[in-house]
Amino acid sequence: MLKILSITLTFLLTCGTIIKAEPASTLILAISQINADVLFMRHALAPGFGDPANFQLDDCKTQRNLDEAGKQQAKLIGRELLNSGIHFNEILSSKWCRCKETVSLLNIGKWKTFSGLNSFFQNYVNKEKTLTNLRRKLSNLNEGVTLMVTHQVVISAITGSASRSGEFVAYNTKTKASVNVSLN
């Protein structure tokens, strides 16, 4: 059934027809379509650009954080994820506060931080070390789908896809195929 939906969606999109599907089913379809084993999520809305000059990883007051809209966005996305029935074998987050708060507000299960998801945008961490750590993790994933809450620069470096705040990129670590999905 899911394969038929995938073929139908591909046909309709190829023909230029705009369709509207339920957000959760769109996410399931994207995962199925490319046999994704990773679901990258860019953190929810955090106004501004980069982090302040006094940035410290262990002090959220020195970071760009979620605003009220971002907090609500994370909660709504979390409800959609719960409604989707998708089970994540592992949930990982960047050590940045906006990512940790996003994954916490999703409220979809236990999670832990992983340095391979940290932002190298302003050189607060070494880009090559971070990506090497992430690539090592991606090559040794357990069976199923892993959720990784991270930053635009990390998602783009691995998938080649740009993403907005709160958006997902379904990714197949073997074929390198990716599909962007927005739930809100």
Secondary structure, DSSP 8 states (H G I E B T S, - for coil): -HHHHHHHHHHHHHTT------HHHHHHHHHHHHT-SEEEEE-----SSS--TT--TT-GGGS----HHHHHHHHHHHHHHHHHT--EEEEEE-SSHHHHHHHHHH-SS--EE-GGG---TTSSS-HHHHHHHHHHHHTT--SSEEEEEE-HHHHHHHHS----TT-EEEE-TTT--EEEE---
